Amino acid sequence: MPSYDDDLPTQQEEYLLKQLVDNIEQQERIQALIELKNLIIGSKRCKIAFYRV
């Protein structure tokens, strides 16, 4: 499957992923995961993917 520029993680997504990996405390990891999930679900590329299906 080809990769497009809009498929690459945004700076905010990269930051949240880094927080998820670097944070040891479970509550901080859960919060980062929730924020990342909401960001991805609300993203234009996710909406387009669901629209095509």
C-alpha positions, 0 to 999 in steps of 0.5 A: 500500500502506498504511503502518502504525505497525509498518512505520516503522523503529524507533529502532535501525533508524534509527540503523543506517541513519544509521551506514550513510550517515555512515560512510566506512570500508567495514568500518564500513558493512559491519558496520552493514549486517549488523546492520541485516539481522539486525535486520530479518530477526528482526523481528516484521513480517518474520516475519509477512510471510513467514508470510502468503506 
